[in-house]
């Protein structure tokens, strides 16, 4: 028999609940799995409203060999992602339904030839061509070590709205540590010192292997095919309703001091036709706030992406994510606006939050063969290669092949990104943001001192400009990010990269999955609480090894 859960004085019977999940990203998919398995809500009463044609949100991957594959970005998985790995242990593998996605992940990473161990984490420009940088030590002096320890020790209140570059000397940003740390996590010097501090604590266990990335787990294919597709397949088989091309414009609330959603107002992304979903007080609404990949612009092999949008264009983006959050945080539109944070802090600072990624589809093997010789890493074992002297601060990731379920045997795929797309290239004399895909590949070939042909004429490179990709790292005040379950909420939870989870780190899959678990637990009163955040510093051995690396 289903259990009855208590929310305050209210008794919630799962068999009577309809749950509406706004946004089809990993947070909503995770919430749906936990609603079914932990809260016993019938799957047919769970409805996922997605503005696009597919689920997955920012965890996307698409394309075909003939026209080129597209990966806007990738995510590193790690044993410390306790919530994510729990989720993956609840979902069957697409290849073998007797196994879970987590078992499939473990088996893939247990194969010796698949293990990550970067031999060329940083590559510098040498007199005779590219040179692998010795990263056996971090290159920090006494002051820089002291500054790192000071930032780690200060409270978030003490750091406040400081930027990282307000906490260190200019020279710190030329150290091997910074080149490895900022490209591993996509930090910029002007990003939040509070977020930087959280990462120092959250990933202290990675200090001893920051130079090899041996702590990184990889999926067998891209993360859409390996994670999103199995979850989507499972949810559909259970009976979850997926409603695509539905853009939610606003929410209405029942009168009174409590935050209780009464209506969901939406429009068709295709036709513009509007509609309303009536929400009972005992129903649930889970809303993913904001979007890292809104207003993304794809170029082609022959054309650059569109120029960066003006800040106000966030509010007219097709997915509607920033517009919806802005309406909820607007006092003239929502009497509960003070509980919904400050979206303008995150979407109006595009020069601080954008970078450009690119996906290369190779029809001939020469590039990866030469790269293996230079780096000493076979495809899928090198993780991140950063060109430290690149004006664009360009990095590439060559995954295990094939990287897509539909990828032909004679085709290879890799992706990369530049953290400074406004800078003029070292080889191509214009900003990365103005470059075609072919020109970006030319720049990469130049850094490696590889011949342009036959690679250039047998490759398709698709660039992607993302105006908000690191918006969650921007400096912020307390309250700019709302709570997962706002104070006074009876049936609404907020999820995604722009909610507040104390101590955990944004720009990770773990953050999205954890907030989904928090939302289900708090609104449904489930016995299953999210696991505590992994903190390696509580392990003496981890702490000693990290300090040893820091002092090397």
Order of alpha helices (4+ residues) and beta strands (2+ residues): beta-beta-beta-alpha-beta-beta-beta-alpha-alpha-beta-beta-alpha-alpha-alpha-alpha-alpha-beta-beta-beta-beta-beta-beta-alpha-alpha-alpha-beta-alpha-beta-beta-beta-alpha-beta-beta-beta-beta-alpha-alpha
